[in-house]
Amino acid sequence: MAKPTVYIETSVISFLTSRPSRDLSILWYQQTTQDWWDNCRKNYSLYISDAVRKEISSGDVLASRLRIEAVEGIDILISTPEVKDLARELLESHTLPAKAAVDALHIALAAYYGMDFLLTWNCKHIANANFRRTFENIITQKGYKYPVITTPVNLDTGEED
């Protein structure tokens, strides 16, 4: 049986590889991400995209190297013209601001490639429950499967009952 597929968005990789924060809420995101990475990722087929690769490659040289090393060996999905068209439609729904174009691209990539899950910590634009219905309607009307958009805390915590 094939493993469920997970598109890993940039915020997850950033929390995974960043230095431990003194801010307790950020530290919780970091530790939760590390726990998911260590205990749960083996249960899934993981994917990133060329958009994720571009985002994790920018910024501080040492930090970007750590992010790139973390995703080494993970398959990369390509932003095709169809993906870009779907992302544009998500933006044109006026649910997302124009500055969130890359967030629309992440959702479009996960949908276009039929991912079971989109894993993110971006709850402002991607894992926003208020946007779900609009995104799902656009995606399913185009004939694509709407992925479950979730955070690491809600995707197979690895804890036994």
Rosetta constraint file for C-alpha pairs under 8 A:
AtomPair CA 3 CA 43 HARMONIC 6.50 0.50
AtomPair CA 3 CA 44 HARMONIC 5.10 0.50
AtomPair CA 3 CA 45 HARMONIC 5.77 0.50
AtomPair CA 4 CA 43 HARMONIC 7.59 0.50
AtomPair CA 4 CA 44 HARMONIC 5.18 0.50
AtomPair CA 4 CA 45 HARMONIC 6.10 0.50
AtomPair CA 4 CA 115 HARMONIC 7.92 0.50
AtomPair CA 4 CA 116 HARMONIC 6.03 0.50
AtomPair CA 4 CA 117 HARMONIC 7.85 0.50
AtomPair CA 5 CA 44 HARMONIC 5.67 0.50
AtomPair CA 5 CA 45 HARMONIC 4.72 0.50
AtomPair CA 5 CA 46 HARMONIC 5.98 0.50
AtomPair CA 5 CA 47 HARMONIC 7.45 0.50
AtomPair CA 5 CA 115 HARMONIC 5.22 0.50
AtomPair CA 5 CA 116 HARMONIC 5.11 0.50
AtomPair CA 5 CA 117 HARMONIC 6.30 0.50
AtomPair CA 6 CA 44 HARMONIC 6.47 0.50
AtomPair CA 6 CA 45 HARMONIC 6.14 0.50
AtomPair CA 6 CA 46 HARMONIC 4.99 0.50
AtomPair CA 6 CA 47 HARMONIC 6.04 0.50
AtomPair CA 6 CA 115 HARMONIC 5.90 0.50
AtomPair CA 6 CA 116 HARMONIC 6.07 0.50
AtomPair CA 6 CA 117 HARMONIC 4.71 0.50
AtomPair CA 6 CA 118 HARMONIC 5.72 0.50
AtomPair CA 6 CA 119 HARMONIC 6.60 0.50
AtomPair CA 7 CA 46 HARMONIC 6.15 0.50
AtomPair CA 7 CA 47 HARMONIC 4.78 0.50
AtomPair CA 7 CA 48 HARMONIC 5.58 0.50
AtomPair CA 7 CA 49 HARMONIC 7.99 0.50
AtomPair CA 7 CA 110 HARMONIC 5.99 0.50
AtomPair CA 7 CA 115 HARMONIC 6.37 0.50
AtomPair CA 7 CA 117 HARMONIC 6.18 0.50
AtomPair CA 7 CA 118 HARMONIC 4.76 0.50
AtomPair CA 7 CA 119 HARMONIC 6.04 0.50
AtomPair CA 8 CA 12 HARMONIC 6.71 0.50
AtomPair CA 8 CA 13 HARMONIC 7.60 0.50
AtomPair CA 8 CA 46 HARMONIC 6.99 0.50
AtomPair CA 8 CA 47 HARMONIC 6.08 0.50
AtomPair CA 8 CA 48 HARMONIC 5.37 0.50
AtomPair CA 8 CA 118 HARMONIC 6.15 0.50
AtomPair CA 8 CA 119 HARMONIC 5.00 0.50
AtomPair CA 8 CA 120 HARMONIC 6.64 0.50
AtomPair CA 9 CA 13 HARMONIC 7.20 0.50
AtomPair CA 9 CA 48 HARMONIC 6.82 0.50
AtomPair CA 9 CA 52 HARMONIC 6.42 0.50
AtomPair CA 9 CA 106 HARMONIC 6.84 0.50
AtomPair CA 9 CA 118 HARMONIC 7.03 0.50
AtomPair CA 9 CA 119 HARMONIC 5.95 0.50
AtomPair CA 9 CA 120 HARMONIC 5.28 0.50
AtomPair CA 10 CA 14 HARMONIC 6.22 0.50
AtomPair CA 10 CA 52 HARMONIC 5.44 0.50
AtomPair CA 10 CA 55 HARMONIC 6.86 0.50
AtomPair CA 10 CA 56 HARMONIC 6.69 0.50
AtomPair CA 10 CA 120 HARMONIC 7.35 0.50
AtomPair CA 11 CA 15 HARMONIC 6.22 0.50
AtomPair CA 11 CA 120 HARMONIC 5.98 0.50
AtomPair CA 11 CA 121 HARMONIC 5.58 0.50
AtomPair CA 11 CA 122 HARMONIC 6.48 0.50
AtomPair CA 12 CA 16 HARMONIC 6.09 0.50
AtomPair CA 12 CA 33 HARMONIC 6.67 0.50
AtomPair CA 12 CA 119 HARMONIC 7.18 0.50
AtomPair CA 12 CA 120 HARMONIC 5.63 0.50
AtomPair CA 12 CA 121 HARMONIC 6.05 0.50
AtomPair CA 13 CA 17 HARMONIC 6.27 0.50
AtomPair CA 13 CA 56 HARMONIC 7.81 0.50
AtomPair CA 13 CA 67 HARMONIC 6.22 0.50
AtomPair CA 13 CA 70 HARMONIC 7.44 0.50
AtomPair CA 13 CA 71 HARMONIC 7.90 0.50
AtomPair CA 14 CA 18 HARMONIC 5.90 0.50
AtomPair CA 14 CA 56 HARMONIC 7.58 0.50
AtomPair CA 14 CA 67 HARMONIC 6.73 0.50
AtomPair CA 15 CA 29 HARMONIC 6.65 0.50
AtomPair CA 15 CA 30 HARMONIC 4.84 0.50
AtomPair CA 15 CA 33 HARMONIC 6.53 0.50
AtomPair CA 16 CA 30 HARMONIC 5.81 0.50
AtomPair CA 16 CA 31 HARMONIC 7.88 0.50
AtomPair CA 16 CA 33 HARMONIC 5.63 0.50
AtomPair CA 16 CA 34 HARMONIC 5.58 0.50
AtomPair CA 16 CA 37 HARMONIC 7.83 0.50
AtomPair CA 17 CA 63 HARMONIC 7.48 0.50
AtomPair CA 17 CA 66 HARMONIC 6.20 0.50
AtomPair CA 17 CA 67 HARMONIC 5.96 0.50
AtomPair CA 17 CA 70 HARMONIC 7.46 0.50
AtomPair CA 18 CA 30 HARMONIC 7.62 0.50
AtomPair CA 18 CA 63 HARMONIC 7.12 0.50
AtomPair CA 20 CA 27 HARMONIC 6.05 0.50
AtomPair CA 20 CA 30 HARMONIC 7.14 0.50
AtomPair CA 21 CA 26 HARMONIC 6.18 0.50
AtomPair CA 21 CA 27 HARMONIC 5.17 0.50
AtomPair CA 22 CA 26 HARMONIC 7.83 0.50
AtomPair CA 22 CA 27 HARMONIC 6.86 0.50
AtomPair CA 23 CA 27 HARMONIC 6.08 0.50
AtomPair CA 24 CA 28 HARMONIC 6.11 0.50
AtomPair CA 25 CA 29 HARMONIC 6.61 0.50
AtomPair CA 26 CA 30 HARMONIC 6.26 0.50
AtomPair CA 27 CA 31 HARMONIC 6.07 0.50
AtomPair CA 28 CA 32 HARMONIC 5.93 0.50
AtomPair CA 29 CA 33 HARMONIC 6.01 0.50
AtomPair CA 30 CA 34 HARMONIC 6.16 0.50
AtomPair CA 31 CA 35 HARMONIC 6.03 0.50
AtomPair CA 32 CA 36 HARMONIC 6.18 0.50
AtomPair CA 32 CA 152 HARMONIC 6.88 0.50
AtomPair CA 32 CA 153 HARMONIC 6.50 0.50
AtomPair CA 33 CA 37 HARMONIC 6.09 0.50
AtomPair CA 33 CA 152 HARMONIC 6.06 0.50
AtomPair CA 33 CA 153 HARMONIC 7.76 0.50
AtomPair CA 34 CA 38 HARMONIC 6.02 0.50
AtomPair CA 35 CA 39 HARMONIC 5.85 0.50
AtomPair CA 35 CA 40 HARMONIC 7.69 0.50
AtomPair CA 35 CA 157 HARMONIC 7.96 0.50
AtomPair CA 36 CA 40 HARMONIC 4.99 0.50
AtomPair CA 36 CA 41 HARMONIC 6.44 0.50
AtomPair CA 36 CA 152 HARMONIC 6.08 0.50
AtomPair CA 36 CA 153 HARMONIC 7.61 0.50
AtomPair CA 36 CA 156 HARMONIC 7.85 0.50
AtomPair CA 36 CA 157 HARMONIC 6.36 0.50
AtomPair CA 36 CA 158 HARMONIC 7.38 0.50
AtomPair CA 37 CA 41 HARMONIC 5.29 0.50
AtomPair CA 39 CA 157 HARMONIC 7.65 0.50
AtomPair CA 39 CA 158 HARMONIC 5.75 0.50
AtomPair CA 40 CA 44 HARMONIC 7.65 0.50
AtomPair CA 40 CA 156 HARMONIC 6.33 0.50
AtomPair CA 40 CA 157 HARMONIC 6.62 0.50
AtomPair CA 40 CA 158 HARMONIC 5.60 0.50
AtomPair CA 41 CA 45 HARMONIC 7.84 0.50
AtomPair CA 41 CA 46 HARMONIC 7.52 0.50
AtomPair CA 46 CA 74 HARMONIC 6.09 0.50
AtomPair CA 46 CA 75 HARMONIC 6.97 0.50
AtomPair CA 47 CA 74 HARMONIC 5.65 0.50
AtomPair CA 47 CA 75 HARMONIC 5.03 0.50
AtomPair CA 47 CA 76 HARMONIC 5.85 0.50
AtomPair CA 47 CA 77 HARMONIC 6.86 0.50
AtomPair CA 48 CA 52 HARMONIC 6.06 0.50
AtomPair CA 48 CA 53 HARMONIC 7.29 0.50
AtomPair CA 48 CA 71 HARMONIC 7.95 0.50
AtomPair CA 48 CA 74 HARMONIC 6.73 0.50
AtomPair CA 48 CA 75 HARMONIC 6.34 0.50
AtomPair CA 48 CA 76 HARMONIC 5.00 0.50
AtomPair CA 48 CA 77 HARMONIC 6.14 0.50
AtomPair CA 49 CA 53 HARMONIC 6.17 0.50
AtomPair CA 49 CA 75 HARMONIC 7.83 0.50
AtomPair CA 49 CA 76 HARMONIC 4.61 0.50
AtomPair CA 49 CA 77 HARMONIC 4.30 0.50
AtomPair CA 49 CA 78 HARMONIC 5.87 0.50
AtomPair CA 49 CA 79 HARMONIC 7.39 0.50
AtomPair CA 49 CA 109 HARMONIC 7.57 0.50
AtomPair CA 50 CA 54 HARMONIC 6.12 0.50
AtomPair CA 50 CA 76 HARMONIC 6.22 0.50
AtomPair CA 50 CA 77 HARMONIC 6.26 0.50
AtomPair CA 50 CA 78 HARMONIC 5.58 0.50
AtomPair CA 50 CA 79 HARMONIC 6.70 0.50
AtomPair CA 51 CA 55 HARMONIC 6.29 0.50
AtomPair CA 51 CA 79 HARMONIC 7.42 0.50
AtomPair CA 51 CA 102 HARMONIC 7.40 0.50
AtomPair CA 51 CA 105 HARMONIC 7.73 0.50
AtomPair CA 51 CA 106 HARMONIC 7.49 0.50
AtomPair CA 52 CA 56 HARMONIC 6.09 0.50
AtomPair CA 53 CA 57 HARMONIC 6.08 0.50
AtomPair CA 53 CA 68 HARMONIC 7.49 0.50
AtomPair CA 54 CA 58 HARMONIC 6.71 0.50
AtomPair CA 56 CA 64 HARMONIC 5.67 0.50
AtomPair CA 56 CA 67 HARMONIC 5.92 0.50
AtomPair CA 56 CA 68 HARMONIC 6.56 0.50
AtomPair CA 57 CA 64 HARMONIC 5.04 0.50
AtomPair CA 57 CA 65 HARMONIC 7.31 0.50
AtomPair CA 57 CA 67 HARMONIC 7.53 0.50
AtomPair CA 57 CA 68 HARMONIC 6.79 0.50
AtomPair CA 58 CA 64 HARMONIC 6.20 0.50
AtomPair CA 59 CA 63 HARMONIC 7.35 0.50
AtomPair CA 59 CA 64 HARMONIC 6.41 0.50
AtomPair CA 60 CA 64 HARMONIC 5.96 0.50
AtomPair CA 61 CA 65 HARMONIC 6.14 0.50
AtomPair CA 62 CA 66 HARMONIC 6.38 0.50
AtomPair CA 63 CA 67 HARMONIC 6.33 0.50
AtomPair CA 64 CA 68 HARMONIC 6.08 0.50
AtomPair CA 65 CA 69 HARMONIC 6.08 0.50
AtomPair CA 66 CA 70 HARMONIC 6.16 0.50
AtomPair CA 67 CA 71 HARMONIC 6.74 0.50
AtomPair CA 68 CA 72 HARMONIC 6.34 0.50
AtomPair CA 77 CA 109 HARMONIC 7.36 0.50
AtomPair CA 77 CA 113 HARMONIC 7.77 0.50
AtomPair CA 78 CA 109 HARMONIC 7.91 0.50
AtomPair CA 79 CA 83 HARMONIC 5.58 0.50
AtomPair CA 79 CA 84 HARMONIC 6.46 0.50
AtomPair CA 79 CA 105 HARMONIC 7.97 0.50
AtomPair CA 79 CA 109 HARMONIC 6.77 0.50
AtomPair CA 80 CA 84 HARMONIC 6.33 0.50
AtomPair CA 81 CA 85 HARMONIC 6.14 0.50
AtomPair CA 82 CA 86 HARMONIC 6.24 0.50
AtomPair CA 82 CA 112 HARMONIC 7.98 0.50
AtomPair CA 83 CA 87 HARMONIC 6.19 0.50
AtomPair CA 83 CA 105 HARMONIC 7.16 0.50
AtomPair CA 83 CA 108 HARMONIC 5.64 0.50
AtomPair CA 83 CA 109 HARMONIC 5.88 0.50
AtomPair CA 83 CA 112 HARMONIC 6.30 0.50
AtomPair CA 84 CA 88 HARMONIC 6.11 0.50
AtomPair CA 84 CA 105 HARMONIC 6.67 0.50
AtomPair CA 84 CA 108 HARMONIC 7.45 0.50
AtomPair CA 85 CA 89 HARMONIC 6.32 0.50
AtomPair CA 86 CA 90 HARMONIC 6.35 0.50
AtomPair CA 86 CA 105 HARMONIC 7.87 0.50
AtomPair CA 86 CA 108 HARMONIC 5.71 0.50
AtomPair CA 86 CA 139 HARMONIC 7.56 0.50
AtomPair CA 87 CA 91 HARMONIC 6.31 0.50
AtomPair CA 87 CA 101 HARMONIC 7.39 0.50
AtomPair CA 87 CA 104 HARMONIC 4.93 0.50
AtomPair CA 87 CA 105 HARMONIC 4.87 0.50
AtomPair CA 87 CA 107 HARMONIC 7.34 0.50
AtomPair CA 87 CA 108 HARMONIC 5.22 0.50
AtomPair CA 88 CA 92 HARMONIC 6.07 0.50
AtomPair CA 88 CA 101 HARMONIC 7.84 0.50
AtomPair CA 88 CA 104 HARMONIC 7.46 0.50
AtomPair CA 89 CA 93 HARMONIC 6.31 0.50
AtomPair CA 89 CA 138 HARMONIC 7.48 0.50
AtomPair CA 90 CA 94 HARMONIC 7.61 0.50
AtomPair CA 90 CA 95 HARMONIC 7.42 0.50
AtomPair CA 90 CA 96 HARMONIC 7.51 0.50
AtomPair CA 90 CA 104 HARMONIC 6.07 0.50
AtomPair CA 90 CA 108 HARMONIC 7.99 0.50
AtomPair CA 90 CA 135 HARMONIC 6.48 0.50
AtomPair CA 90 CA 138 HARMONIC 7.02 0.50
AtomPair CA 91 CA 95 HARMONIC 6.68 0.50
AtomPair CA 91 CA 96 HARMONIC 5.61 0.50
AtomPair CA 91 CA 97 HARMONIC 7.09 0.50
AtomPair CA 91 CA 98 HARMONIC 6.74 0.50
AtomPair CA 91 CA 101 HARMONIC 6.75 0.50
AtomPair CA 91 CA 104 HARMONIC 6.45 0.50
AtomPair CA 93 CA 134 HARMONIC 7.55 0.50
AtomPair CA 95 CA 131 HARMONIC 6.44 0.50
AtomPair CA 95 CA 134 HARMONIC 7.57 0.50
AtomPair CA 96 CA 100 HARMONIC 6.14 0.50
AtomPair CA 96 CA 101 HARMONIC 7.83 0.50
AtomPair CA 96 CA 104 HARMONIC 7.67 0.50
AtomPair CA 96 CA 125 HARMONIC 6.59 0.50
AtomPair CA 97 CA 101 HARMONIC 7.58 0.50
AtomPair CA 100 CA 104 HARMONIC 6.55 0.50
AtomPair CA 100 CA 125 HARMONIC 7.14 0.50
AtomPair CA 101 CA 105 HARMONIC 6.30 0.50
AtomPair CA 102 CA 106 HARMONIC 6.30 0.50
AtomPair CA 103 CA 107 HARMONIC 6.51 0.50
AtomPair CA 103 CA 125 HARMONIC 6.67 0.50
AtomPair CA 103 CA 126 HARMONIC 6.32 0.50
AtomPair CA 104 CA 108 HARMONIC 6.12 0.50
AtomPair CA 104 CA 126 HARMONIC 7.65 0.50
AtomPair CA 105 CA 109 HARMONIC 5.99 0.50
AtomPair CA 106 CA 110 HARMONIC 6.29 0.50
AtomPair CA 107 CA 111 HARMONIC 6.22 0.50
AtomPair CA 107 CA 118 HARMONIC 7.45 0.50
AtomPair CA 107 CA 126 HARMONIC 7.17 0.50
AtomPair CA 108 CA 112 HARMONIC 5.86 0.50
AtomPair CA 108 CA 139 HARMONIC 7.87 0.50
AtomPair CA 109 CA 113 HARMONIC 6.10 0.50
AtomPair CA 110 CA 114 HARMONIC 6.14 0.50
AtomPair CA 110 CA 115 HARMONIC 5.11 0.50
AtomPair CA 110 CA 117 HARMONIC 7.54 0.50
AtomPair CA 110 CA 118 HARMONIC 6.30 0.50
AtomPair CA 110 CA 147 HARMONIC 6.56 0.50
AtomPair CA 111 CA 115 HARMONIC 6.15 0.50
AtomPair CA 111 CA 139 HARMONIC 6.98 0.50
AtomPair CA 111 CA 144 HARMONIC 5.87 0.50
AtomPair CA 111 CA 145 HARMONIC 5.62 0.50
AtomPair CA 111 CA 146 HARMONIC 5.49 0.50
AtomPair CA 111 CA 147 HARMONIC 5.96 0.50
AtomPair CA 112 CA 144 HARMONIC 6.04 0.50
AtomPair CA 112 CA 145 HARMONIC 7.54 0.50
AtomPair CA 114 CA 144 HARMONIC 6.98 0.50
AtomPair CA 114 CA 145 HARMONIC 5.79 0.50
AtomPair CA 114 CA 146 HARMONIC 7.68 0.50
AtomPair CA 114 CA 147 HARMONIC 7.17 0.50
AtomPair CA 115 CA 145 HARMONIC 7.87 0.50
AtomPair CA 115 CA 147 HARMONIC 5.83 0.50
AtomPair CA 116 CA 147 HARMONIC 5.08 0.50
AtomPair CA 116 CA 148 HARMONIC 6.20 0.50
AtomPair CA 117 CA 147 HARMONIC 4.99 0.50
AtomPair CA 117 CA 148 HARMONIC 4.64 0.50
AtomPair CA 117 CA 149 HARMONIC 5.75 0.50
AtomPair CA 117 CA 150 HARMONIC 7.08 0.50
AtomPair CA 118 CA 147 HARMONIC 6.15 0.50
AtomPair CA 118 CA 148 HARMONIC 6.11 0.50
AtomPair CA 118 CA 149 HARMONIC 4.70 0.50
AtomPair CA 118 CA 150 HARMONIC 6.27 0.50
AtomPair CA 119 CA 149 HARMONIC 6.17 0.50
AtomPair CA 119 CA 150 HARMONIC 5.29 0.50
AtomPair CA 119 CA 151 HARMONIC 5.39 0.50
AtomPair CA 119 CA 152 HARMONIC 6.52 0.50
AtomPair CA 120 CA 126 HARMONIC 7.42 0.50
AtomPair CA 120 CA 127 HARMONIC 7.03 0.50
AtomPair CA 120 CA 149 HARMONIC 7.35 0.50
AtomPair CA 120 CA 150 HARMONIC 6.20 0.50
AtomPair CA 120 CA 151 HARMONIC 5.12 0.50
AtomPair CA 120 CA 152 HARMONIC 7.25 0.50
AtomPair CA 121 CA 127 HARMONIC 7.45 0.50
AtomPair CA 121 CA 150 HARMONIC 7.90 0.50
AtomPair CA 121 CA 151 HARMONIC 5.56 0.50
AtomPair CA 121 CA 152 HARMONIC 7.72 0.50
AtomPair CA 122 CA 126 HARMONIC 5.59 0.50
AtomPair CA 122 CA 127 HARMONIC 6.08 0.50
AtomPair CA 123 CA 127 HARMONIC 4.35 0.50
AtomPair CA 123 CA 128 HARMONIC 5.09 0.50
AtomPair CA 124 CA 128 HARMONIC 5.74 0.50
AtomPair CA 125 CA 131 HARMONIC 7.84 0.50
AtomPair CA 126 CA 131 HARMONIC 7.98 0.50
AtomPair CA 126 CA 149 HARMONIC 7.43 0.50
AtomPair CA 127 CA 132 HARMONIC 7.81 0.50
AtomPair CA 127 CA 149 HARMONIC 5.70 0.50
AtomPair CA 127 CA 150 HARMONIC 6.22 0.50
AtomPair CA 127 CA 151 HARMONIC 7.72 0.50
AtomPair CA 128 CA 132 HARMONIC 6.61 0.50
AtomPair CA 129 CA 133 HARMONIC 7.98 0.50
AtomPair CA 131 CA 135 HARMONIC 6.22 0.50
AtomPair CA 132 CA 136 HARMONIC 5.90 0.50
AtomPair CA 133 CA 137 HARMONIC 6.03 0.50
AtomPair CA 134 CA 138 HARMONIC 6.34 0.50
AtomPair CA 135 CA 139 HARMONIC 6.12 0.50
AtomPair CA 136 CA 140 HARMONIC 5.92 0.50
AtomPair CA 136 CA 146 HARMONIC 5.69 0.50
AtomPair CA 137 CA 141 HARMONIC 5.91 0.50
AtomPair CA 138 CA 142 HARMONIC 6.43 0.50
AtomPair CA 139 CA 143 HARMONIC 6.68 0.50
AtomPair CA 139 CA 144 HARMONIC 5.51 0.50
AtomPair CA 139 CA 145 HARMONIC 6.84 0.50
AtomPair CA 139 CA 146 HARMONIC 6.16 0.50
AtomPair CA 140 CA 144 HARMONIC 5.05 0.50
AtomPair CA 140 CA 145 HARMONIC 5.97 0.50
AtomPair CA 140 CA 146 HARMONIC 6.46 0.50
AtomPair CA 150 CA 154 HARMONIC 6.30 0.50
AtomPair CA 150 CA 155 HARMONIC 6.85 0.50
AtomPair CA 151 CA 155 HARMONIC 6.63 0.50
AtomPair CA 152 CA 156 HARMONIC 7.75 0.50
AtomPair CA 152 CA 157 HARMONIC 7.44 0.50
AtomPair CA 153 CA 157 HARMONIC 6.26 0.50
